[in-house]
Amino acid sequence: MPAKTGKEYIQGLKKAQNNVYIHGERVDDVTTHPAFKNVIQSMADLYDLQYEKPDKMLYTSPTSGNQVGMTFLQPHSVEDLIKRREAMQEWAMTSGGMMGRSPDYLNAEVMAMGMNNELFAEADPYFAENARNFYEYARENDISLTHTLIHPQVNRAKMQHEQKDANVALHLVEKQSDGIIVDGIRLLATQGGITDEILVFPSTVKKSGEHDDPYSLAFAVPNNTPGLKFISREAFDYGKNEWDHPLGSRFEEGDAIVSFENVFVPWERVFVCGNSSVCNRTFRETNAVVHMSHQVVAKNVIKTEFLLGVVLNVMDAIGIDQFQHVKDKGTEIMLHLETIKSHLFRAEHNAKLDQSGTMTPDFDALNAARNWYPRIYPRMTEIVRILGASGLMGIPTEADFRHEEIGPIIHRGLQGKNLEGEERVQLFRLAWDMTLSAFGSRQTHYEYYFFGDPIKMGMAYFDGYEKDSYKKYVQDFLTRNRGVNV
């Protein structure tokens, strides 16, 4: 079938009746529940955008001939890579980059693991075939995906098999002729209850040993699979209108604990089964982490542009753009934006074909960007807070402005240099929702831990960085100087 529409996405969720819990109750219909309906509509808008801009968002499937989502594209050239990235950024611009798990993130992953599937064949050629088939299935049916990577935070000092309750984490229970039985808990599925299927994969950072083979799994199942539960955290969409909560009311993706209660997974949906060695190498050797990072960096360009736009408008609104420290803070964000755009340019224009014929971005550039962004995003949101100052607290609601008695008072009293009071407050509510609201605070936390603990990521980056040439450069320099002094 061709790429789905927003209506088809919503109808699919209604029909699936995923087993979702929030605020102590089971959800009958996520498409109408206050915690989910608004972000579901934002997701539906993404799917509709594919048909509003088909030249940019769709391409012809190499197998069915249908028009399918550009974000599933297996790129064969730098031009293809750029086309796919531009489609990703079209989606990101609808939310200012505030939907970190829009469908393109995992579309890039399933493409990479589907095309670079030889690693999975180490245990059984069937697993490699499964990965390829799942990519085809996801692309041809425009499947929306959530995923889960990490075990519960019980005792991080121990491996899973050493835990006091070694069965709390998702693990293999039994192999059967037609599939496997799995049981346990996984964290932390963003958009858990509002997607079609879930990908279970190993952590991108934390490695396992052979004693943890029972926990070393990779598979995909529909979200309405019997025994599968999504236990959602408190919603940060508080039912407010878009004027009062311009971001949280539309783009609150949600995160869920995932419970597998003796869930059956058919063999054709299994990619890794009880093999820690394959799990440890999955993201890097399939190039999934490269293509996922490409999507993330592309999204972060848009997010930084959006944040910069908010900062510049705040400066303008209250006439602070001539102060030295204000300009310096604006410059700081501008430098971050230009740096990340340079990383993206280098990644795309230094791309090379991998063994599957997939044009793969330069991971050195993307790896630097994905290690760097968690360190600077909290600083950029801090700048918004500093420049907004008390204006981020003095933000009446739309209802206040509509009130016959107090509306005119605050409209006059909260005017800006070149904005009426209502316009200025609406801008400042956007800045507040980006940084200080529950939604905005989650965004900062989310970016900090996007790929895992930044410190562990930094250690891995340091260990993997090519250092010898730089050390040799200095050693040769000193050797030459010794020769001159003799």
Protein Blocks (a to p, Z undefined) as FASTA:
>chain_A
ZZddfklmmmmmmmnopacdeehiacfblklgmklmmmmmmmmmmmmmmmmmmmlmgccd
fklopacdfklpccfbfklmmmmmmmmmmmmmmnnopamkbfklmmmmmmmmmmmmmlmm
mmomklmmmmmmmmmmmmmnopacdddfbdcdfblmbcfklpmblmlpgcdfbdcfkbcc
deddddddehklmcfbdcddddfkbccdfklmmmmccddddfkbghiacdddddfbeoia
fklmmmlmmmmnbpaddddehiacdfklcfbghiaklmmmmmmmnommmmmmmmmmmmmm
mmmmmmmmmmmmmmmmnopmmpfklmmmmmmmmmmmmmmmmmmmmmmmmgccdfkopacd
dfklmmmmmmmmmmmmmmmmmmmmmmnmmmlmmcccfklmmpmklmmmmmmmmccfkbcf
klmmmmmmmmmmmmmmmmlmmmmmmmmmmnocfklmmmmmmmmpcfklmmmmmmmmmmmm
mmmmZZ
